[in-house]
């Protein structure tokens, strides 16, 4: 490899990549993955690894009665399996002369700016010390509202947080297939320009056998990150040297072309779905202004119809259209009580300034 395409990457490894047909860890695949990351580190590339597989590893350790609830089963498998998963990674990376660190998080760890910055500082410090962070959701305590949609969502948040050059999703398929054609003739779509293409038409419903995520989730995350200026690749993690090929510029898998880079608080706010403290309903005029491509607009009280819930200055709130559909998120410049006082009035201070506003596509 002459000059790698990227200097800092997040690699997300799906459950079906590193487990066999029985859902247990596949050591051969893990060895290949670790060897590739070790090679990238020799080239000076910073790598953050987000790895599923704890529940799969747990299946090789314990056999649970059918009477145990699904939530309890997942907690037992995850808590026992995470030890085996991280120890396996530690042994394999140690053979390559590399140290790793285990980071377990829940969605609530991203609930406010301080927690967000604490995680970012930890990850940045590990990279500075040439330690590879191995990140996973803390499935032992992540249940219901505390759960990420899947590790695709988690890894997307990490990629956004760390302002990486590329986010690489390693799945058990070769990329995004064009499902508008006959299945026997469908081909992998090599590139998607989110400014001109709508990926939903290519998606075939369904999820992986052992994981929680599906291709639709992966593409939603890819679309969001590409809007932030991060290149996203979806490729087959069981293909030999797949990471080296991607970093070497070979056309493998599906690549989402990045747009203009977005930094700072907007990235954190964009990943706040489910963590908001309240909501406001806005009228059609305000929605049109916020979606304008010609100029940047803040959310003013004159365009707000009603307030839902209680929130305070600095809280993340959801922005909904007149029919209640979520269209974005933002950081409130004052609380819900004051918002009710200035509702519909002109000449008042913006509830959400443009710099702290994210509108969904």
Secondary structure, 3 states (H helix, E strand, C coil): CCCCCCCEEEEEECHHHHECCCCCECHHHHHHHHHHHHHHHHCCCEEEEEECCHHHHHHCCCCCCCCCCHHHHHHHHHHHHHHHHHHHHHHHHHHCCCEEEEEEECHHHHCCHHHHHHHHHHHHHHHHCCEEEEEEECCCCCCHHHCCCCHHHHHHHHHHHCCCCEEEEEECCCCCECCCCCCCCCCECCEEECCCCCHHHHCCCCECCCCCCEHHHHHHHHHHHHHCCCEEEEEECCCCCHHHHHHCCCCCCEEEECCCCCCCHHHHHHCCCCCCCEEEEECHHHHHHHCCCCCCCCECHHHEEEEECCCCCCCEEEEECCCCCEEEEEECCCCHHHHHHHCCCCCCCCCECHHHEEECC
